[in-house]
Amino acid sequence: MRLCGVTDVGRHRKDNQDSWAFRDLNGAALLVVCDGMGGAQAGGVASSVAAECFSAAVEERFSQGSRDDPEWWEDVLAEACALANRKVFELAQTNPEYRGMGTTLVAALALPGESYVVNVGDSRCYLIENGMIRQVTVDHSLVQLLVDRGEITAEEARRHPQKNLITRALGVEPTVAFDLLRVETGQNSRLLLCSDGLSNVLPDSVLLQTSLEEQEPESLCRRLVDMTLEQGAPDNVTVVLAQL
């Protein structure tokens, strides 16, 4: 299993509010991407605290349970998400400069043959395998609600003026609702996690074609970020990849 990640502030932002992490867990891997909100300083604090708190919580519990128990792994991710949410929320309550801050979170725990994915907000997880790409997560965003209602198409959502409005964020309330998914993953498949700074610029077809062209995970991550920068990169852009 090979892991890599790249982040960039983009062409128009002064601060990078994205945070990312990956951890090799002795036969498994954890990947995390967070995209902060609430002002430059607060957004960066929210995303970094969430990524670190979530990662540490999963790693601490990793060796305590049975790898053959899917419900146990789901509980690990659920508890880590709740803990990260509480940490960011409490920090926002104690410091006026951080009031109202929050962050997206998407994370994947990759185990042999299967992965567990949790997400809050519009940072995404994709599965790339057998020459195809699939968006595993569903955005918690206004435009996704409009797509679900049939009011706009997925392509129109990419150009919608309110595409950055999310309907869920970690750390804004004492508790948070999140999606938790189990995904079968084959050998040589790729899990790609990214902030919306990437997915709002590069369509899925470009992500797939670039993945097919780049065999090295590090080269793929770097090229995707460079392509986003070439397209103007209006937001921070982050990509984390696991080649299974």
QUISULCOR-V881474 format. One record per residue. PSI is psi in whole degrees, 0 to 359 (* if undefined). Layout:
psi: [PSI;PSI]
This chain:
psi: [131;137;144;163;149;141;154;146;339;184;342;353;148;333;149;110;2;147;150;161;150;149;131;121;42;70;353;174;147;132;139;138;131;142;107;161;159;31;155;307;313;319;318;321;314;314;319;320;317;314;317;315;315;311;316;322;318;315;322;323;354;318;5;343;189;129;348;4;97;322;327;316;321;320;321;313;320;316;321;321;316;321;315;320;314;321;313;318;314;323;321;329;334;348;114;331;340;2;129;2;160;183;153;166;129;134;149;131;108;119;164;118;347;157;152;130;136;142;147;124;208;13;145;160;130;148;125;117;153;38;17;159;141;129;114;317;160;128;138;82;162;316;329;323;319;322;315;327;354;14;332;162;168;323;320;327;326;333;3;137;341;29;343;0;118;153;350;144;146;133;356;327;166;330;161;143;136;160;139;123;149;130;129;133;132;171;138;6;166;135;123;119;141;157;168;348;335;307;336;344;315;121;164;323;325;321;316;310;320;323;322;329;333;109;332;125;317;319;322;312;312;319;320;318;317;320;322;318;321;333;3;337;72;347;169;148;131;138;136;137;139;124;114;*]
